[in-house]
Amino acid sequence: MTKWSLIRTEVGIAREKQLAHDYWKDIIKQGSKMFRLDQPPEGKTALQIFEDHKLVAEALEIQTELVKVEKLLAETEAGRTLRYTLEELLENQKRMAKRLQHDDEGEDGLMKVQKQIKKD
């Protein structure tokens, strides 16, 4: 249960405005966000609810970047992260291919030695 269930909505809204303007103004200017925790679902902590909210906000961020700001996917924060991840994956694949090629060459040399041993 939160205090929202104990007070009138108008009082709560006025208190929110007071907190945002008088007490949290500086941290909000620096990018902090505030949101109301009306009635937390059973078994969820405030931190878990915040994390859920953060995920939704991140999903909305890419929508905003794509639709309102009209960025291309590669220009969005998510697109840059995806490109970086794909570049890492490609680099790992290249390293793996080189390693396998090197291993194959080693096997060929081993097979040659084994064939030579069998002939002798």
N, C-alpha and C positions, 0 to 999 in steps of 0.2 A: 504494500500500500504506500502511496505517496501523499504528500500534503495537498495535492490537487483535489483529492476526494474530500478534504476537510474544509476547504474554503470556497468562496464564490468565485466563479470564473473571472469576473471583472477584476477582483482583487489580485488574483494570480497573474493576470496579464499585466496589470499595473506594476506588480513586483518584478516581473520579468524585464519590463522596460527600465525600471530603476536599476536593476542589477547590470543590465547591458550598458546603460548610459553612465552610471555613477561609479560602478565598481570594476566592471570588466572591459571598459572602453578600450584601454590600451592593448590588452591581449586580443581583443576582437579585431582591432586594426592590424595586428601582426598575423592574422589568419586563423585565429581560434574560432571555433564554431560553438554555438550553444543550441541545444534543442530540448524540448520538453519531454519529460518522461512521465506521461500520464498514468498509465496502469501497466506495469511490467508484466509480461507473460509469466505464468507460474514457472518457477525453477530457473529463471534467467536473471543474471546479475546485470547491474547497470553497465558494466564493461562489455558484456556479451551483446547487450542491446546496442551499445555504441558501435561495436565492431560490425554488427548487421547493418546499421545505419550508414557506416562508412563504405561498406560494399555497394550499397544502393547509390550513394553519392558518387562513387567512382564510375558506376555504370552510367549515371546521368552525365558525368563529365564528358565521356566520349560522345554521348548523344549531342551534347551542347557543342562540342568542338566540330562534329560532323555537320550538324544541321544549322545552328545559329551562326557559328563563326565561319562555316563553309570551308573547313580544312579538308584536305585529302587524308585518307586513313594514315598514310605514312607520316603526315605532319602532326598527328595527334600524339599525346603522351603514350597512349596504349600502342599506337603504331610504331613509335620509336622503340618501345620495350620489346615488342614482337620482332621487329627487325633485328635488334641486338641479339635476341634469343635465337633467331633463325641463323644469324651469322655465326654464333657460337656452335650451333648444331652442325652447320656446314663445315666449319673448321675441324670439329671432332670427326666428322665423316672422312675428311681428307686425311687426317692423321691415321685413322683406322685403315683406310685403303693403303696408305704407304706401309703401315705395319704388316698388313696381310701380304702385300707384294713382297716385302722383305722376307717374311716367313716362307712364302712360296719359293723364293729363290734359294733359301736355306734348305728347303725340302728337296729341291732339284739337285742341289749339291750332295745332300745326304743320299738320295736315290742313286746318283752316279757312283758314289763310293760303295754303296751296297751292291750294285750291279758288278762293279769291278771286283769286289770281294768274291761274289758268286762265280765269276769267270775264273778266278785264280783257284 
